Structure formats: C-alpha cells, structure tokens
Amino acid sequence: MPLQFYDKHQTLELLNAIANCDRDEKSKEFAKEKLAKLNGQT
C-alpha cells in the first residue's frame, strides 16, 4: 500500500529534518528514500 501524505509541505519538512539531523542512520536512509520518491527521483 503506497504512503499517503495529507499535508505534503509538513511531510517534506519532517522528512528533511530526519534525513539531515536524526542520529539513527536507518531513519536517515528511510527519510532520504521517501524524499527521493516524493521528488520523482526514483
């Protein structure tokens, strides 16, 4: 089931924060993958 984003702006801000600042590398990688999909890069 695909992810559904109800407020894309807030979702992007949150994913960017996780991708850049989270201490957990798995969380960073997850956020980076989701950002890439949302931005149409994959």
PyMOL Python script that loads the backbone (N, CA, C, O; Angstrom):
from pymol import cmd

cmd.read_pdbstr("""\
ATOM      1  N   MET A   1       0.847  -1.189   0.000  1.00  0.00           N
ATOM      2  CA  MET A   1       0.000   0.000   0.000  1.00  0.00           C
ATOM      3  C   MET A   1       0.885   1.243   0.000  1.00  0.00           C
ATOM      4  O   MET A   1       1.749   1.376   0.866  1.00  0.00           O
ATOM      5  N   PRO A   2       0.690   2.150  -0.947  1.00  0.00           N
ATOM      6  CA  PRO A   2       1.532   3.345  -1.013  1.00  0.00           C
ATOM      7  C   PRO A   2       1.273   4.283   0.160  1.00  0.00           C
ATOM      8  O   PRO A   2       0.196   4.304   0.755  1.00  0.00           O
ATOM      9  N   LEU A   3       2.296   5.045   0.458  1.00  0.00           N
ATOM     10  CA  LEU A   3       2.151   6.047   1.511  1.00  0.00           C
ATOM     11  C   LEU A   3       1.212   7.146   1.052  1.00  0.00           C
ATOM     12  O   LEU A   3       1.224   7.537  -0.115  1.00  0.00           O
ATOM     13  N   GLN A   4       0.409   7.636   1.959  1.00  0.00           N
ATOM     14  CA  GLN A   4      -0.474   8.753   1.653  1.00  0.00           C
ATOM     15  C   GLN A   4      -0.044   9.944   2.503  1.00  0.00           C
ATOM     16  O   GLN A   4       0.139   9.821   3.714  1.00  0.00           O
ATOM     17  N   PHE A   5       0.114  11.081   1.867  1.00  0.00           N
ATOM     18  CA  PHE A   5       0.540  12.280   2.555  1.00  0.00           C
ATOM     19  C   PHE A   5      -0.597  13.293   2.526  1.00  0.00           C
ATOM     20  O   PHE A   5      -1.029  13.735   1.461  1.00  0.00           O
ATOM     21  N   TYR A   6      -1.067  13.648   3.699  1.00  0.00           N
ATOM     22  CA  TYR A   6      -2.201  14.543   3.794  1.00  0.00           C
ATOM     23  C   TYR A   6      -1.792  16.008   3.720  1.00  0.00           C
ATOM     24  O   TYR A   6      -2.542  16.837   3.205  1.00  0.00           O
ATOM     25  N   ASP A   7      -0.624  16.327   4.223  1.00  0.00           N
ATOM     26  CA  ASP A   7      -0.101  17.682   4.123  1.00  0.00           C
ATOM     27  C   ASP A   7       1.334  17.571   3.627  1.00  0.00           C
ATOM     28  O   ASP A   7       2.270  17.422   4.413  1.00  0.00           O
ATOM     29  N   LYS A   8       1.488  17.645   2.324  1.00  0.00           N
ATOM     30  CA  LYS A   8       2.792  17.381   1.716  1.00  0.00           C
ATOM     31  C   LYS A   8       3.873  18.328   2.233  1.00  0.00           C
ATOM     32  O   LYS A   8       5.013  17.910   2.431  1.00  0.00           O
ATOM     33  N   HIS A   9       3.535  19.582   2.449  1.00  0.00           N
ATOM     34  CA  HIS A   9       4.538  20.543   2.917  1.00  0.00           C
ATOM     35  C   HIS A   9       5.113  20.122   4.269  1.00  0.00           C
ATOM     36  O   HIS A   9       6.330  20.101   4.449  1.00  0.00           O
ATOM     37  N   GLN A  10       4.239  19.788   5.216  1.00  0.00           N
ATOM     38  CA  GLN A  10       4.711  19.371   6.534  1.00  0.00           C
ATOM     39  C   GLN A  10       5.458  18.049   6.454  1.00  0.00           C
ATOM     40  O   GLN A  10       6.435  17.842   7.173  1.00  0.00           O
ATOM     41  N   THR A  11       5.007  17.158   5.585  1.00  0.00           N
ATOM     42  CA  THR A  11       5.679  15.872   5.422  1.00  0.00           C
ATOM     43  C   THR A  11       7.084  16.082   4.894  1.00  0.00           C
ATOM     44  O   THR A  11       8.027  15.464   5.389  1.00  0.00           O
ATOM     45  N   LEU A  12       7.242  16.936   3.905  1.00  0.00           N
ATOM     46  CA  LEU A  12       8.572  17.206   3.353  1.00  0.00           C
ATOM     47  C   LEU A  12       9.490  17.822   4.396  1.00  0.00           C
ATOM     48  O   LEU A  12      10.663  17.457   4.478  1.00  0.00           O
ATOM     49  N   GLU A  13       8.975  18.752   5.194  1.00  0.00           N
ATOM     50  CA  GLU A  13       9.783  19.365   6.259  1.00  0.00           C
ATOM     51  C   GLU A  13      10.250  18.305   7.252  1.00  0.00           C
ATOM     52  O   GLU A  13      11.416  18.287   7.648  1.00  0.00           O
ATOM     53  N   LEU A  14       9.342  17.431   7.649  1.00  0.00           N
ATOM     54  CA  LEU A  14       9.685  16.381   8.602  1.00  0.00           C
ATOM     55  C   LEU A  14      10.708  15.418   8.021  1.00  0.00           C
ATOM     56  O   LEU A  14      11.690  15.086   8.686  1.00  0.00           O
ATOM     57  N   LEU A  15      10.496  14.968   6.798  1.00  0.00           N
ATOM     58  CA  LEU A  15      11.446  14.046   6.172  1.00  0.00           C
ATOM     59  C   LEU A  15      12.816  14.694   5.996  1.00  0.00           C
ATOM     60  O   LEU A  15      13.838  14.035   6.183  1.00  0.00           O
ATOM     61  N   ASN A  16      12.847  15.975   5.638  1.00  0.00           N
ATOM     62  CA  ASN A  16      14.124  16.684   5.506  1.00  0.00           C
ATOM     63  C   ASN A  16      14.843  16.762   6.841  1.00  0.00           C
ATOM     64  O   ASN A  16      16.056  16.565   6.907  1.00  0.00           O
ATOM     65  N   ALA A  17      14.106  17.049   7.902  1.00  0.00           N
ATOM     66  CA  ALA A  17      14.709  17.127   9.233  1.00  0.00           C
ATOM     67  C   ALA A  17      15.287  15.776   9.636  1.00  0.00           C
ATOM     68  O   ALA A  17      16.397  15.706  10.163  1.00  0.00           O
ATOM     69  N   ILE A  18      14.547  14.716   9.392  1.00  0.00           N
ATOM     70  CA  ILE A  18      15.028  13.373   9.738  1.00  0.00           C
ATOM     71  C   ILE A  18      16.250  13.022   8.897  1.00  0.00           C
ATOM     72  O   ILE A  18      17.245  12.521   9.422  1.00  0.00           O
ATOM     73  N   ALA A  19      16.178  13.282   7.604  1.00  0.00           N
ATOM     74  CA  ALA A  19      17.271  12.938   6.699  1.00  0.00           C
ATOM     75  C   ALA A  19      18.565  13.664   7.054  1.00  0.00           C
ATOM     76  O   ALA A  19      19.654  13.129   6.848  1.00  0.00           O
ATOM     77  N   ASN A  20      18.450  14.874   7.584  1.00  0.00           N
ATOM     78  CA  ASN A  20      19.636  15.681   7.862  1.00  0.00           C
ATOM     79  C   ASN A  20      20.094  15.658   9.311  1.00  0.00           C
ATOM     80  O   ASN A  20      21.271  15.900   9.582  1.00  0.00           O
ATOM     81  N   CYS A  21      19.198  15.373  10.252  1.00  0.00           N
ATOM     82  CA  CYS A  21      19.544  15.577  11.654  1.00  0.00           C
ATOM     83  C   CYS A  21      19.389  14.370  12.560  1.00  0.00           C
ATOM     84  O   CYS A  21      19.909  14.374  13.676  1.00  0.00           O
ATOM     85  N   ASP A  22      18.697  13.349  12.117  1.00  0.00           N
ATOM     86  CA  ASP A  22      18.435  12.218  13.000  1.00  0.00           C
ATOM     87  C   ASP A  22      19.727  11.477  13.311  1.00  0.00           C
ATOM     88  O   ASP A  22      20.594  11.339  12.449  1.00  0.00           O
ATOM     89  N   ARG A  23      19.850  11.010  14.523  1.00  0.00           N
ATOM     90  CA  ARG A  23      21.051  10.273  14.923  1.00  0.00           C
ATOM     91  C   ARG A  23      21.050   8.841  14.409  1.00  0.00           C
ATOM     92  O   ARG A  23      22.109   8.229  14.268  1.00  0.00           O
ATOM     93  N   ASP A  24      19.885   8.315  14.132  1.00  0.00           N
ATOM     94  CA  ASP A  24      19.761   6.930  13.677  1.00  0.00           C
ATOM     95  C   ASP A  24      19.952   6.857  12.161  1.00  0.00           C
ATOM     96  O   ASP A  24      19.194   7.459  11.400  1.00  0.00           O
ATOM     97  N   GLU A  25      20.963   6.122  11.740  1.00  0.00           N
ATOM     98  CA  GLU A  25      21.281   6.037  10.308  1.00  0.00           C
ATOM     99  C   GLU A  25      20.163   5.374   9.509  1.00  0.00           C
ATOM    100  O   GLU A  25      19.934   5.740   8.356  1.00  0.00           O
ATOM    101  N   LYS A  26      19.466   4.408  10.096  1.00  0.00           N
ATOM    102  CA  LYS A  26      18.373   3.753   9.386  1.00  0.00           C
ATOM    103  C   LYS A  26      17.231   4.740   9.143  1.00  0.00           C
ATOM    104  O   LYS A  26      16.612   4.725   8.079  1.00  0.00           O
ATOM    105  N   SER A  27      16.954   5.588  10.117  1.00  0.00           N
ATOM    106  CA  SER A  27      15.911   6.607   9.953  1.00  0.00           C
ATOM    107  C   SER A  27      16.306   7.605   8.878  1.00  0.00           C
ATOM    108  O   SER A  27      15.476   8.014   8.066  1.00  0.00           O
ATOM    109  N   LYS A  28      17.575   7.996   8.873  1.00  0.00           N
ATOM    110  CA  LYS A  28      18.066   8.918   7.845  1.00  0.00           C
ATOM    111  C   LYS A  28      17.890   8.329   6.455  1.00  0.00           C
ATOM    112  O   LYS A  28      17.403   8.996   5.542  1.00  0.00           O
ATOM    113  N   GLU A  29      18.291   7.073   6.306  1.00  0.00           N
ATOM    114  CA  GLU A  29      18.192   6.416   5.000  1.00  0.00           C
ATOM    115  C   GLU A  29      16.740   6.290   4.555  1.00  0.00           C
ATOM    116  O   GLU A  29      16.427   6.531   3.390  1.00  0.00           O
ATOM    117  N   PHE A  30      15.856   5.915   5.469  1.00  0.00           N
ATOM    118  CA  PHE A  30      14.429   5.811   5.164  1.00  0.00           C
ATOM    119  C   PHE A  30      13.899   7.159   4.675  1.00  0.00           C
ATOM    120  O   PHE A  30      13.219   7.226   3.650  1.00  0.00           O
ATOM    121  N   ALA A  31      14.206   8.223   5.400  1.00  0.00           N
ATOM    122  CA  ALA A  31      13.725   9.551   5.039  1.00  0.00           C
ATOM    123  C   ALA A  31      14.263   9.978   3.674  1.00  0.00           C
ATOM    124  O   ALA A  31      13.534  10.560   2.871  1.00  0.00           O
ATOM    125  N   LYS A  32      15.531   9.690   3.415  1.00  0.00           N
ATOM    126  CA  LYS A  32      16.126  10.049   2.130  1.00  0.00           C
ATOM    127  C   LYS A  32      15.452   9.303   0.981  1.00  0.00           C
ATOM    128  O   LYS A  32      15.218   9.874  -0.084  1.00  0.00           O
ATOM    129  N   GLU A  33      15.139   8.022   1.201  1.00  0.00           N
ATOM    130  CA  GLU A  33      14.456   7.238   0.168  1.00  0.00           C
ATOM    131  C   GLU A  33      13.064   7.796  -0.104  1.00  0.00           C
ATOM    132  O   GLU A  33      12.661   7.914  -1.262  1.00  0.00           O
ATOM    133  N   LYS A  34      12.327   8.139   0.944  1.00  0.00           N
ATOM    134  CA  LYS A  34      10.973   8.673   0.765  1.00  0.00           C
ATOM    135  C   LYS A  34      11.015  10.040   0.089  1.00  0.00           C
ATOM    136  O   LYS A  34      10.166  10.338  -0.751  1.00  0.00           O
ATOM    137  N   LEU A  35      11.989  10.870   0.444  1.00  0.00           N
ATOM    138  CA  LEU A  35      12.130  12.171  -0.218  1.00  0.00           C
ATOM    139  C   LEU A  35      12.411  11.993  -1.699  1.00  0.00           C
ATOM    140  O   LEU A  35      11.851  12.707  -2.531  1.00  0.00           O
ATOM    141  N   ALA A  36      13.269  11.050  -2.029  1.00  0.00           N
ATOM    142  CA  ALA A  36      13.592  10.796  -3.430  1.00  0.00           C
ATOM    143  C   ALA A  36      12.349  10.373  -4.196  1.00  0.00           C
ATOM    144  O   ALA A  36      12.123  10.834  -5.316  1.00  0.00           O
ATOM    145  N   LYS A  37      11.537   9.497  -3.600  1.00  0.00           N
ATOM    146  CA  LYS A  37      10.302   9.070  -4.264  1.00  0.00           C
ATOM    147  C   LYS A  37       9.329  10.234  -4.436  1.00  0.00           C
ATOM    148  O   LYS A  37       8.716  10.388  -5.492  1.00  0.00           O
ATOM    149  N   LEU A  38       9.190  11.045  -3.400  1.00  0.00           N
ATOM    150  CA  LEU A  38       8.264  12.184  -3.487  1.00  0.00           C
ATOM    151  C   LEU A  38       8.723  13.206  -4.510  1.00  0.00           C
ATOM    152  O   LEU A  38       7.907  13.889  -5.129  1.00  0.00           O
ATOM    153  N   ASN A  39      10.022  13.308  -4.685  1.00  0.00           N
ATOM    154  CA  ASN A  39      10.577  14.267  -5.643  1.00  0.00           C
ATOM    155  C   ASN A  39      10.725  13.675  -7.033  1.00  0.00           C
ATOM    156  O   ASN A  39      11.243  14.326  -7.941  1.00  0.00           O
ATOM    157  N   GLY A  40      10.263  12.420  -7.199  1.00  0.00           N
ATOM    158  CA  GLY A  40      10.299  11.787  -8.513  1.00  0.00           C
ATOM    159  C   GLY A  40      11.664  11.389  -8.999  1.00  0.00           C
ATOM    160  O   GLY A  40      11.883  11.270 -10.205  1.00  0.00           O
ATOM    161  N   GLN A  41      12.590  11.179  -8.082  1.00  0.00           N
ATOM    162  CA  GLN A  41      13.954  10.833  -8.469  1.00  0.00           C
ATOM    163  C   GLN A  41      14.161   9.343  -8.623  1.00  0.00           C
ATOM    164  O   GLN A  41      15.197   8.926  -9.141  1.00  0.00           O
ATOM    165  N   THR A  42      13.199   8.511  -8.185  1.00  0.00           N
ATOM    166  CA  THR A  42      13.378   7.072  -8.332  1.00  0.00           C
ATOM    167  C   THR A  42      12.185   6.477  -9.025  1.00  0.00           C
ATOM    168  O   THR A  42      12.140   5.267  -9.247  1.00  0.00           O
TER     169      THR A  42
END
""", "prot")
cmd.dss("prot")
cmd.show_as("cartoon", "prot")
cmd.util.cbc("prot")
cmd.orient("prot")
